[in-house]
Amino acid sequence: MKLGIDEILRLIREEGGKLRGNSITAESEFPKIQELINALAQYLENTCLFGELVLHFPDMAYRILKPVSDWRELMTQALNYSKSFDHILDDKSVEMLGLLNQEINEDQRTDSYVNPYREAAQSTSGENVKTKKKSKTKTKKGPSMTPPKTEL
């Protein structure tokens, strides 16, 4: 995962530089040069891939990203740039980018935002599951003189 995240950050830096250097924006005309088309595609794909990794493996991703000083600013710029291409991206990708923005920018989180893949979120839901399991009663195996009491 570390190699993947490092490669994603490298590609976003390189392709983002190409796109900014050629003034490619969502409002500008779609690029005709194949190199710029590939740069835009890789930029959007890697931004979405980064989002999937951070949202599904947040604790591991943050441990990997800790030594990288500028990743949060880089990815916030990539998010804002990518979300402007909503005519290219599907609705699920745009929604995921919005969730990623809330995940990496704590000041922009809504009150209802919870990442279920965080270890802290799993530990609280895990306690609820454990209490439910304890409430079940075990029936004794083997023959008995009276039938078991089951109420419907």
Disulfide bonds with the S-S distance in Angstrom:
none
